[in-house]
Amino acid sequence: MLAVGAGCTVSDTGPVNTGPPRPAAAQELPDSIVGKWDVYPAIGPTSRGCTADFKASYSNGGKGSVNFFACNLVEGLGGINGVSRINAWERKGRTIILSGIAQPNIGTIDLPVDSFTDRVSGVTRDDVRFMMIRK
């Protein structure tokens, strides 16, 4: 016999999930190249550098844009025909392919997708070698 007191209601909630809790939405880490970097020539006597800001594309996580600031003024970074002409990146395995406007594959950076190291080196097709340090 079941007795129900005044003001109490009974409802059927269906089966109860007793598994481990799951996050509402699993958030993916950004590509390891994304972020702000200080850029320096890998070869030469200068200690002057410039900055680069790598951003991921909203539609494709393996691609994005990059802005180099004042790199054309730094001796050893190729002037206006060096790293300053790079404005896009695309990941191919552990390699970042750097491109300019109507100039695909003008440079590369070796950086695994899940490696958040603070230093990486790169080279342009014109043999301009550079070092990037994460800010």
C-alpha positions as CSV (number, residue, x, y, z in Angstrom):
1,M,0.0,0.0,0.0
2,L,1.3,3.5,-1.0
3,A,0.6,6.5,1.1
4,V,1.0,10.0,-0.4
5,G,0.9,12.9,2.0
6,A,-0.8,16.2,1.4
7,G,1.1,18.6,-1.0
8,C,3.4,15.8,-2.2
9,T,3.5,14.8,-5.8
10,V,5.1,11.8,-7.5
11,S,6.6,11.9,-11.0
12,D,8.4,9.5,-13.2
13,T,11.7,10.9,-14.3
14,G,12.7,7.9,-16.4
15,P,16.0,6.1,-16.2
16,V,18.8,7.6,-14.1
17,N,22.2,8.1,-15.7
18,T,24.9,7.0,-13.3
19,G,27.9,7.4,-15.6
20,P,30.7,9.8,-15.2
21,P,29.8,13.5,-15.7
22,R,30.6,14.9,-19.2
23,P,31.5,18.5,-20.0
24,A,28.8,20.4,-21.8
25,A,31.1,21.2,-24.7
26,A,34.6,19.8,-25.2
27,Q,36.8,22.8,-26.1
28,E,39.6,22.1,-28.5
29,L,43.0,23.7,-28.0
30,P,44.1,26.2,-30.6
31,D,46.9,25.3,-33.0
32,S,50.3,25.8,-31.3
33,I,51.3,28.5,-33.8
34,V,48.4,30.8,-32.8
35,G,49.5,33.7,-30.7
36,K,51.9,36.6,-30.5
37,W,55.6,36.1,-31.2
38,D,58.8,38.2,-31.2
39,V,60.7,37.7,-34.4
40,Y,64.5,38.0,-34.7
41,P,67.0,37.2,-37.5
42,A,68.6,33.8,-36.9
43,I,71.9,35.0,-38.6
44,G,73.6,38.3,-38.1
45,P,74.8,40.7,-35.4
46,T,71.6,42.5,-34.7
47,S,69.5,42.1,-31.6
48,R,66.6,44.2,-33.0
49,G,63.4,42.3,-33.7
50,C,59.8,42.8,-34.6
51,T,56.5,41.1,-33.8
52,A,54.2,38.6,-35.4
53,D,50.5,37.8,-34.6
54,F,49.3,34.4,-35.8
55,K,45.5,34.0,-35.9
56,A,43.4,30.9,-36.7
57,S,40.7,31.0,-39.4
58,Y,37.2,30.8,-38.1
59,S,36.2,28.3,-40.8
60,N,39.3,26.0,-40.8
61,G,41.5,25.4,-37.7
62,G,44.5,24.4,-39.8
63,K,44.8,27.7,-41.6
64,G,44.9,31.3,-40.6
65,S,46.3,34.8,-41.1
66,V,49.5,36.4,-39.8
67,N,50.6,40.0,-39.3
68,F,54.2,40.9,-39.1
69,F,54.8,44.4,-37.6
70,A,57.8,46.5,-38.6
71,C,59.8,43.4,-39.8
72,N,60.8,45.2,-43.0
73,L,62.9,47.6,-40.8
74,V,64.9,44.9,-39.1
75,E,68.3,44.1,-40.7
76,G,68.5,40.4,-41.5
77,L,64.8,39.7,-42.0
78,G,64.9,40.4,-45.8
79,G,63.4,44.0,-45.9
80,I,60.2,44.3,-47.8
81,N,60.9,41.1,-49.7
82,G,61.5,39.1,-46.5
83,V,59.2,37.9,-43.7
84,S,57.1,41.1,-43.9
85,R,55.4,39.8,-47.1
86,I,54.0,36.8,-45.3
87,N,50.3,37.1,-44.4
88,A,48.9,33.6,-44.2
89,W,49.7,30.2,-42.7
90,E,48.5,26.6,-43.2
91,R,49.4,23.5,-41.3
92,K,50.7,20.4,-43.2
93,G,51.5,17.8,-40.5
94,R,54.2,19.2,-38.3
95,T,55.1,22.0,-40.8
96,I,53.6,25.4,-41.0
97,I,53.5,26.6,-44.7
98,L,53.8,30.4,-44.9
99,S,52.3,32.3,-47.9
100,G,51.9,35.9,-49.1
101,I,49.4,37.5,-51.4
102,A,49.4,35.5,-54.6
103,Q,52.6,33.8,-53.4
104,P,52.0,30.4,-51.9
105,N,54.7,28.5,-50.0
106,I,57.2,31.3,-49.5
107,G,58.4,29.9,-46.2
108,T,58.1,27.2,-43.5
109,I,58.2,26.7,-39.8
110,D,58.7,23.3,-38.1
111,L,56.2,23.1,-35.2
112,P,54.1,20.1,-34.2
113,V,50.4,20.9,-33.6
114,D,50.4,20.1,-29.9
115,S,53.9,21.5,-29.1
116,F,53.6,24.8,-27.2
117,T,57.3,25.4,-27.2
118,D,58.4,29.0,-26.6
119,R,61.0,29.1,-29.5
120,V,60.8,28.0,-33.1
121,S,62.8,28.7,-36.2
122,G,61.8,29.3,-39.8
123,V,63.1,30.0,-43.2
124,T,61.8,31.7,-46.3
125,R,62.2,30.5,-49.9
126,D,64.8,33.3,-50.3
127,D,66.9,31.8,-47.5
128,V,66.0,34.4,-44.9
129,R,66.3,32.5,-41.6
130,F,64.4,33.7,-38.5
131,M,63.8,32.8,-34.9
132,M,60.4,33.3,-33.1
133,I,60.0,33.5,-29.4
134,R,56.5,33.3,-27.9
135,K,55.3,36.3,-26.0
